[in-house]
């Protein structure tokens, strides 16, 4: 269930990642100009033939990767202390905590081109879910991967036999379409699509609402049917996974293949100004200004892009999708299941949307004798204090698994992610032109430009670079 993937606006302090060390090391700090190393590097940046990429989330890293493959010099500026944007992992008491619930689907087409899956050591979820409904858990299984489980589930109350047949027909419908056909097709809200297909209210409320609502952080299922079809196709073709050493390993892998001297961490951009030729100048928080005669790629969230460009917004933005993730620890031999399965709240009650035992999926997410529990809510719950939110989650999950079991869980941390995803309810344009309307030298990327997925962020970075290089006639044919 992917979060949006450019630079993030999170309601918690910036924590240092202590997960498995990666192959690249950055010692560059945005300190005063009196630092010899910083001064030396900034002297190099006075070259105006470099592309400036702002934001080292997945979109910015994909843009930098594309520039590097084309032999074009660049500098990648990141305001925080590590790459990844929202795709970050913290180490807390020996546990790996991803900043928000994020699942990586192996069938993402752009990701397959850019990432080394073997090196990520991806750990698979069970292809299906357990749905809490009427006080019991019921299995929903992918019949192509767990045939006998799916046969056994035909009689359970999570939808009718017709509903389960319609799921198979929906799978066929999306598989015969190309990704471009899906992302440019006519669209309606997901809820309307499901009803038009013929799904019953029972399976919509008990399965689709918590499952796809959890993917899009949208319990009302107002998101575009284009996103539903794209994700449904990827789920049919691939596995739900997380990297063995934390979701941060995805951006870390991309960054490890780039020249380390081209990545500046702790380097905050205050604004983008324009010279007399309407070319962009990038003003940094330390007072310096970087210039590029080639162009600037802006790989941040849409509201941050508006702020940096200091341009008036012509229309009201749709409210962003938000989420809260809570993490708990427990003794490994005291958790109720050992399966790597996602649990969904199909009851229609309470605030928990989904949860899973992270160490059942990826054992390295916790110490050998401990279990890590990840719980996800939809929305920000700004009017509820963390302690009260934790108590309510414990109370709900005590109904699921028993008070004696859940009562022993220890709360580790709560993450409130205000901008988890852009709101992609209809009407949408998932094939936006990356050229900024405000300047010929600025190109935009981020999941708001394409689909709000890991893959969408990666695609947007490539497209922004290709647009820039075409404009500058730098693109190598056949690459």
C-alpha positions, 0 to 999 in steps of 0.5 A: 500500500504505497505512500506518496513518494516525494518530499514529505511533510510529517508531524514528527521530528526527523529521526536518524536511520540506523537500518542496515548500512548502505553502500554510499556515505554522505558527509556533506552538511549544509553548514556555513560557507566557512567549512572548507569541504562545503566551500570546495563543493560549492565552488564546483556548483558554480558550474552552470551546466549542471541540472539542479534536482530539488528533492531526493524522494523517489521522483528526484532519485529517478530523475538523477538516475536518468540524468546519470545514465545520459551522462549529464552532470547534476546536483541533487538537493535534499532538505533532510538528513537522508534520501527517500522523502517519505520512503524512510525507516527508523531504528527504535529499540532494535526494531525497523519502523517504516515511516507510514505503512508501505508495501512494494508491489513487484510488478511495478513496471518502472521499478523493474527497470531501475531496481535490483530486487535480489539485492533488496531481498524482498519479503512476501506477504500472503497473497490475500488477507484475513478480514475481521467481520462479525467477530471472526476472521475470514480468509480472502485468497488469490485463487491463482496463488492459493487455490485451495484456500480460495476454494475454502473461502467460497462459503465465507461471508465476505461476499457471495460466490458471484462476487468472487467470480466478478473478482476473477473477471475484473482480473482478466479485464485489467490484464488485457489492457496496457498501462497507458490504456488504463491511465488514460481511460474514462474514469469514475470513483472506485466505489461507482466502478465496483457497483457498476461491475456488480459487486454487492454492498457486502463485499464492497464494505467488508473487503474493498473498502478496507483493502483499497481504502488502505492503499489510497488512504481513502475509505470513501473510495472516491479515488479514480478508477484508473488507479484501481485498475492499475493497482489491480493489474499490478497485484495480479502480476506481482507480489506484495513485499517489503525489503528485508531491511526496511522500506528505506532500502529502495531509495538507498539502492537508487542513491548508491548508484549515483555519484555521492558528490552530486547529492547534498543532504541537509540543504534546504531550498527557500525559493526558485527565482527567475532572472531576466531571461526567465531562467531559474535561480535556486536560493538556499537557506544558507544564503547561497544561490545556485544557477543552471543554464540547463534547467531545474527539476522540482521533485517535491510535493505539489504544495511545496512546488507551489511555495518554491515557485511562489506562484499563485494557485489558480484553483483549490487543491483537493485535500491530501490523503493522510494516515496514522501508523502505530507500531507496537512490540511483543514477545514473538511467542505470544502473538496470535499468528505466525503467517505473513498476512495482512489483516483488514477491518471489515466490520465497518466499526472502529478506527483501525483500517488494517494491521499486520505482524511485520516480523512475520513478513520480514524477520529482520524488522525486529530482534530475534525474540520479538514481534513488531506490530504495524497498525494503520488508520486512515486520516490524521486524527488531529483532534486526538492525542497520541496516548488516546489514539494508542488506547483506542487502537489497543481496545479495538485490537483486543476485540480482534485477538483477545485482551490478554494478548494485546494488553501486553503489547508495548507502544513504540511510536506513532507516525502521523503523515499529513501528506501521504498521497495526493488526492486523485479523485476524478477528474485526474490527469495521470499523464501530465506534461512535466514542463512548468507553465511558469518557466521554460527552465523548470520541470516538475515530477512527483506522484501527483504528476502521474499515479500516486504509487511507487511506480508513478513517482519513478516514472515522473522523474524519468519523464521530467528529465526526458522533457528537459533533455529534449528541450536541450537536444541532449537526449541520446537516441535509443537509450 
